[in-house]
């Protein structure tokens, strides 16, 4: 059974850093673009960052560009989100996701997601 499992969330102070991980198993995730989304209370789920299936292309939302870095290790079938200079507005549940189709390199949105992880809470305190 294909699944994604996030880890690494927690409570951090403003300006701090966290590294999220997403371990994939049971599917051909090494052929799929993968992305992080987040959802704050009362808000829609929003795109954060995406990495192509082979790791050579990345996309970021304007709100995290320059502070967050997405990467992947296809040998471990794991993706990461390094989050630096965290702000209170980064507080949300962060979800790992995978594209529904293989080998696509265009940025995908919530409607293109084929797999979701259960999410991990990130709280930035001031």
C-alpha positions in Angstrom: 0.0 0.0 0.0 1.4 3.3 -1.1 1.9 5.8 1.8 3.6 8.9 2.8 4.6 9.7 6.4 5.9 13.0 7.6 8.1 13.7 10.6 10.1 16.5 12.1 7.4 19.0 13.0 7.3 20.7 16.4 7.4 24.0 18.3 10.1 26.5 17.5 10.7 30.2 18.2 10.6 32.9 15.7 13.8 32.9 13.6 14.4 29.3 14.3 14.7 26.3 12.0 13.1 22.9 11.4 13.7 20.1 9.0 10.7 18.1 7.9 11.0 14.6 6.3 8.6 12.6 4.3 9.2 8.9 3.9 7.5 7.2 0.9 6.8 3.5 0.6 4.7 1.1 -1.4 4.6 3.0 -4.7 6.7 4.3 -7.5 7.4 7.6 -5.8 10.9 7.9 -7.3 9.1 8.6 -10.6 6.8 11.3 -9.3 7.2 15.0 -8.5 6.6 15.6 -4.8 5.5 18.7 -2.9 4.8 20.2 0.5 1.5 21.9 1.2 0.4 23.5 4.5 -2.9 24.4 6.1 -3.4 26.9 8.9 -6.6 26.9 11.0 -9.5 28.4 9.1 -7.5 28.7 5.9 -7.3 26.7 2.7 -4.5 24.2 2.1 -1.7 26.1 0.2 1.3 25.1 -1.9 4.7 25.5 -0.3 7.3 23.8 -2.4 7.7 21.2 -5.0 10.6 19.1 -6.4 10.7 17.2 -9.7 10.9 13.4 -9.8 14.7 13.6 -10.5 15.4 16.5 -8.3 16.5 18.9 -11.0 13.7 21.4 -10.7 12.1 23.1 -7.7 9.2 25.5 -7.2 8.5 27.6 -4.1 5.6 29.9 -3.0 6.6 33.5 -2.8 6.0 33.4 1.0 8.8 30.9 1.6 11.2 31.6 -1.2 14.7 32.2 0.1 13.9 30.7 3.5 12.8 27.1 2.7 14.6 24.5 0.7 13.1 21.3 -0.7 15.3 18.3 -1.5 14.9 14.6 -2.2 16.9 11.4 -1.8 15.5 8.8 -4.3 17.7 6.1 -2.9 15.8 6.5 0.4 12.6 7.6 -1.3 12.4 10.5 1.1 11.9 14.2 0.6 12.9 17.0 3.0 11.9 20.6 3.7 14.5 22.7 5.4 12.8 25.7 7.0 14.9 28.6 8.2 14.0 32.0 9.5 10.6 30.8 10.6 7.8 33.3 11.2 4.6 33.0 13.2 2.7 32.9 9.8 4.5 29.6 9.0 2.4 27.9 11.7 0.3 25.2 10.1 0.0 21.5 9.5 2.4 20.6 6.8 1.5 17.8 4.3 3.7 15.8 2.1 2.2 14.9 -1.3 3.1 13.2 -4.5 1.9 13.8 -8.1 -0.8 11.5 -9.5 1.2 10.9 -12.7 4.9 10.1 -13.2 7.6 12.2 -14.8 5.7 15.4 -14.8 7.8 18.5 -14.1 5.1 21.2 -14.1 4.0 22.7 -10.8 1.0 20.9 -9.5 -1.7 22.0 -7.3 -4.1 20.4 -4.8 -6.1 18.9 -7.6 -3.1 17.1 -9.1 -2.1 15.4 -5.9 -2.4 11.6 -6.0 -1.1 10.9 -2.5 -1.2 12.7 0.8 0.6 12.1 4.1 -1.3 12.6 7.4 0.5 15.9 8.1 2.8 17.2 10.8 2.2 20.3 13.0 4.7 23.2 12.9 4.1 25.9 15.4 6.3 29.1 15.4 6.0 31.0 18.7 6.8 34.6 19.2 
